[in-house]
Amino acid sequence: MNRISAATLLGWTTDGQELALLDAREDGEFGASHLFWAIPCGLGRKEIRARALLPRLSTRICCVDDGRGIAETLAAWLESIGATDVSVLEGGTKAWEAAGYVLFSGVNVPSKAFGEWVEHHYGTESVDAPDLKALIDSGRDMVVLDSRTLEEFTRMSIPTGISVPGGELAYRIGDMVPDAKTLVVVNCAGRTRSIMGAESLRRAGIPNKVVALRNGTMGWELAGLRCERGRTERFEPGTPKTLALALQRAQAFAEQSGVGVIGPLDLTRFEDDPDRTLYVLDVRDPVEFRAGHRPNSRNAPGGQLVQATDTWIGVKNARIVLVDDTGVRARMAGAWLRQMGHRDVFVVEGGLDAISATGAAAVPVPELAMPVNRLDVSGLVQLLDSGAGTVVLDLGRSVDFRDGHIPGAIWGVRARLDALKPQLATAKHVVVTSPDGMLARLAVPEVQGLTRAEVHVLDGGTDAWHAFGRPLVKDRTTPPDEACIDFYLRPYDRNSGVEEAMNAYLSWEIDLVHEIERDGSVVFGIPGETDAAA
């Protein structure tokens, strides 16, 4: 196995060639300390994540951990599925830090650091929570637009807010806010999507005054104000009446940022190129994507793509092609990706002419074809009612388990199942589940190695159990915060110290712009600008 030094890896991050830097630790461990360009690819979800992040297995890959050997495990598995250029960082993050290089905490760091750079570079205006509350109470002509997902908006929102995920803002603002005198306030949970949403409207050149809610819903609650729960107000779906104006604005921003424009034949040529990694990302709303999309594309709603780019793009210096139906949302997202430092970013004119697929696009995972013992919800109910020594093992994310799990289920991290061996040893039946059942199916061989019990997979997972009308148990304390190594807990996911965590998180985001200056290898901005260096 090829091992490289920290100095060699540093050179790889700046040589302009393709590089996938994959961290083999679980998400919570990754979030504690990692390299700037690293992408979480924990062993527990490697089959799913690696194939989504690595559409071309011959690209250059480096695996990293904290020096305890699991990077080698990930590297060996990648080679077993056909990766041909895999290395391991000798000594992991400890060696990187010992060499004098910078480590970062948190998740989606490149995107969040970029958001802070945008605020500094463009002078994005913002409003504090108490001042916004006063404006709302005064009856000011204004709108509060929440740039997060509808799910996040429903969980908590600013009073009077409307859900308009970031990728939809410049597309729909003409219809939603026809009067140039209306104040536009954009918010998210913290900072990044507030800043990026507000600045998207400013870069689009709308005539309204646009401000970001400083520190989002966290800032609102830290100011002693209450968020609302359960609201579902959102933008009007369909093609906006002001499409022509939105396209004109998006074209100007994309051209300024250097986004390339190609046709469907060019996209086909890119797809056939064996020497370059290609991501084809559909930036429309998920509802639109499910109704019909280009084959082999993945849904990456524009605003979420910009604030969590490493969720979809795992190879630095890859080709990125963005598609949508009108060109507005693809151009806005593409402009920001270019300024974030992605070199080859294109939008497709007529990119959706070849729509033929419906539903959610699936990443091929051959391991899911292995035979497993399936058990439907009725079968599980019978086993549980019979008292036949049945253990339900839930491998979903810790935060999902807290939100709702099958009564009596135990929770575990797939990569750490040895810790559950005593609980599985006396079982006669072990039924493995996860939200959709996919991770449960992948884990069957490991579970079989820990017990003599008959191992089943709950068909359709916990989602099927809930859809069948069966009860779920909610328990925010199980697992406890310290056990959630599989998920980087956000401040409002924690069971204690929430206010302290919010303040720490906001300080961390603000300080990112200084951390990337210290790192010295990160450059943001429109190529050719004299002040582009972060």
FILUMVO-9387 format. One record per residue (C-alpha): x, y, z; residue in one letter. Coordinates in steps of 0.1 Angstrom, whole numbers, plus 5000, padded with zeros to 4 digits. Each point is the difference from the previous one (the first is absolute). Example, Ala and Ser with C-alpha at 12.3 -4.5 7.8 and 13.67 -1.06 7.14 Angstrom:
BEGIN
512349555078A 501450344993S 
END
This chain:
BEGIN
500050005000M 501450344990N 500750235029R 500750374997I 501350275022S 498150315011A 502350224978A 499149784970T 496350035007L 500250375003L 501650024966G 497249784986W 497350255013T 501550284979T 501349834969D 496850054980G 499449624994Q 497149805012E 500149895036L 497549835023A 501050045036L 497849755020L 499949995038D 499249655012A 498650115034R 496450035010E 498450354994D 500250115037G 503649905003E 500850174966F 498350325012G 502350025030A 503250054979S 500849954964H 501850134969L 498350294981F 499449814968W 499249675017A 496649844993I 498449775027P 499749644987C 499649805032G 500449624998L 496449965012G 498650154968R 502949954976K 498149804973E 497450284996I 502250315005R 503049894980A 498049914969R 498250335002A 503250205005L 502149804975L 498349974967P 503449924984R 502049745020L 503350074982S 500350355015T 502750075025R 498949925035I 501550055034C 498549855032C 500650165034V 499049945036D 501450115034D 502949744998G 498249695013R 500049794968G 496550034987I 501250204970A 501749694989E 496849805003T 498250264978L 502850004975A 500049624997A 496349994995W 500250274973L 502649794982E 497849705003S 497250174980I 502450124973G 501750325012A 503450014983T 501950305016D 499549985037V 502450145027S 499950045038V 501250305019L 502849865022E 499150095037G 496750164991G 498850335014T 502649985028K 502850004974A 498450284981W 499850225031E 503649905010A 501250124966A 498650355009G 496949984979Y 496550125010V 497249775012L 496450114999F 497049915022S 496449984988G 498449874968V 499550154965N 503050225008V 500950114965P 496450134994S 499750165034K 503450174997A 498950124966F 496950155015G 502150205024E 502350114972W 496950124980V 498850215029E 503450175003H 500650034963H 496650134989Y 499150185032G 496749815005T 497850205022E 498349845030S 497550085028V 500149885036D 497149805014A 498650275023P 500050254972D 498249764977L 497449935028K 499450385002A 499650024962L 497449725001I 498150165029D 500050344982S 498249864970G 502850094976R 499549904964D 502449705000M 500349624994V 502049755020V 501249724977L 501549695015D 502749854978S 500149665017R 498149694989T 496349985007L 500649725025E 502450235020E 497550294997F 497249795013T 502149905030R 500650365010M 499550344983S 500050375005I 496550155004P 498550114966T 502749804982G 499449824967I 502049704988S 502050084969V 503149774998P 503050204989G 500149864964G 496550134995E 500550365012L 501350174968A 497749794979Y 496850105019R 500750345015I 498350194972G 496749835006D 500250005038M 501250365005V 498750214971P 500450335018D 503650145001A 499250185033K 499549675019T 502949915023L 501249644995V 501549815030V 501649664994V 500749765029N 501249655007C 500949825032A 503450175003G 502050204975R 500949844967T 496749974983R 498850345013S 503150164985I 499949814968M 496350044995G 500250385006A 503050044978E 498549794972S 497250264998L 502450295002R 502249844973R 496949954979A 499550375002G 496550025014I 499050365008P 498949925036N 502050055031K 501249655011V 501449905033V 501049675017A 498749925035L 503250005020R 500649665015N 496649874988G 497649815023T 502949945024M 500450385004G 496250045003W 499949755029E 503150135016L 498450345001A 497249855021G 497549994972L 497949694991R 500049824967C 496749854987E 499549634994R 498049814974G 499550264974R 500049904963T 499650334981E 502249974969R 500550154965F 497449954973E 501249714978P 500250014962G 501850224976T 500050375012P 498350264979K 503150215002T 502249734986L 501550224972A 501250255025L 501449735023A 501949844971L 501550334990Q 501350065035R 501449655003A 501750014967Q 501850325009A 501349865033F 501049674984A 501950164972E 501850235024Q 501049705020S 501249804970G 497449724999V 500249804967G 496949944979V 499849674981I 497349814981G 498649645005P 502649864975L 502850155020D 498649845031L 500049664983T 503650054990R 500950085036F 498249695012E 502049794975D 503350145011D 501949735020P 502750245011D 498050265020R 497749965029T 496550154993L 497250105023Y 496650074984V 497950185026L 496450104996D 499650315021V 496250025000R 497649945029D 499849635011P 496349994991V 500950104964E 502949764998F 497849705011R 497550094973A 502649964973G 503750044996H 502949924977R 501349655004P 503249975020N 499550345016S 499850065038R 497750255017N 502050285017A 497650295006P 502050314993G 500150175033G 500849685019Q 502749924974L 501850335006V 499849975038Q 501049635002A 502049944967T 501949705014D 496849815004T 499849964962W 503550084987I 502749775013G 502850064974V 501950335000K 500550134965N 497349784985A 497650124972R 496750125014I 496950034977V 496950165014L 496649954984V 496550145006D 497050084978D 500450384994T 503750075006G 499550245029V 500749775030R 502949834983A 501650334991R 499750145035M 501449695016A 502749974974G 501250365006A 500549935036W 501849674994L 502450184977R 500850265026Q 500449725026M 502949884979G 498549734978H 501750044967R 497949814974D 496350105007V 497449984971F 496350054996V 498149824972V 497750174976E 497249754994G 501549775027G 496649865009L 498849924965D 500949645006A 497949965032I 498949645003S 500649895036A 497750065029T 500349955037G 503250055020A 503149924981A 501949715016A 503849965002V 500849644989P 501049795030V 500749654989P 500249875036E 496350065003L 499549714976A 501249745025M 497349775013P 498750075035V 497149875021N 497350264997R 497350055026L 497050234994D 498450215027V 497349745007S 502749745005G 501950225024L 496850075020V 499449635003Q 503549935012L 499950285026L 496649895012D 501149635003S 502850095025G 502449794979A 503250175011G 499950264972T 502550295000V 499350294976V 503350174990L 499750354986D 503050134980L 498550334990G 501750335010R 500050075037S 497950314995V 497449804980D 499949735028F 499250285025R 497350144978D 498249664997G 500849635003H 498249675003I 499149935036P 502749805017G 502650054972A 503650045008I 502250244981W 503549954986G 502650134976V 500749754972R 503750055003A 499949945038R 497749705002L 502449805023D 498850215029A 496549844996L 501249645000K 498849935036P 496550134992Q 499849784968L 501549695015A 496849875016T 497650104973A 498149744979K 499250254973H 501750334991V 498150244978V 502250274985V 498450334989T 500950354988S 497850284987P 499649854965D 501549665007G 503050064977M 502750025027L 498449715018A 500449784970R 503750094996L 500749925036A 498649645000V 503449824996P 501550195030E 496949935022V 500149634991Q 503649995012G 498950125035L 497249765007T 498649654994R 496550144997A 498150014968E 500650344984V 497350184981H 499750344983V 496850205006L 498650054964D 499750374994G 501750085033G 498750225028T 498250214974D 497849704990A 499349935037W 498850365005H 498050004967A 498349685012F 498650205029G 502249845026R 501250235029P 503450155003L 501850095032V 501650355003K 502850045025D 502450304996R 502349855027T 500749674982T 502749984989P 501750275021P 501950284984D 503449845006E 498949684982A 499050174968C 503349954982I 498149934967D 498550364998F 501550345006Y 497550145024L 498750354993R 499450225030P 496249935001Y 500649624997D 501750005034R 498449905033N 502050265021S 502050314995G 498050114970V 500550375005E 503749965005E 500249784969A 498150264980M 502450275010N 503049774993A 498649914966Y 499450354989L 503550115011S 501449704981W 498350114968E 501150365003I 503649895007D 500249774969L 501150294978V 503150055022H 500749635001E 500149964962I 502450304999E 502249815025R 499749684978D 501250194969G 498949754974S 496450124995V 499150254974V 496550144995F 498750254975G 499450074963I 503149884982P 502150304990G 498950235028E 503050165017T 498549965034D 498749654996A 502349835025A 498349925032A 
END
